[in-house]
Structures are given as structure tokens and as C-alpha cells.
Amino acid sequence: MSKNPWTDPDPQPGDFDAEIDAMDPRDIQFHPGNPDVKLTRLPAGMDADDAKRLAELATERGKTIGEVLAELVRSA
């Protein structure tokens, strides 16, 4: 059974080379990476505005988003 890189949780280098080669070069943009970026998992159903406000609350309080969520749940 072959792997499907579109659904595989661990795609490998080269998995999408054929799709990229078939694209028009004008449709491709290159951006430098950001080594300081952090990925945060948010609860299902949270929209972008809620996520932004939650991140602002966490920053204001000097806590992580998870800590702020836990406080909100406990106080509800």
C-alpha cells in the first residue's frame, strides 16, 4: 500500500515535488523561515479573533495560552 503525502502525518522531502514542478512559477512565493515561531494548538471551534484575544491575554498575564485557558475553565 503506497503512502498518500496529503494525508500522511509525516510527509517526507520530495513528496510534493511533482505538484510543485507542475505549477506556474509565477504562482510560487518564497519566504524565509522564522526560527522564533511557535505553534500552539487551539481548541476546536475557536475562531481567529478568539485565538488572537486569548494570545493577548496570555501575553498580558505572562502566561502560556494553556495556562490562561485552564484559568478560564476553572473560573467558569
C-alpha positions, 0 to 999 in steps of 0.5 A: 500500500503506497503512502498518500503525502496529503494525508500522511502525518509525516510527509517526507522531502520530495513528496510534493515535488511533482505538484510543485514542478507542475505549477506556474512559477509565477504562482510560487512565493518564497519566504524565509523561515522564522526560527522564533515561531511557535505553534500552539494548538487551539481548541476546536471551534475557536475562531481567529479573533478568539485565538488572537484575544486569548494570545493577548491575554496570555501575553498580558498575564505572562502566561502560556495560552494553556495556562490562561485557558485552564484559568478560564475553565476553572473560573467558569 
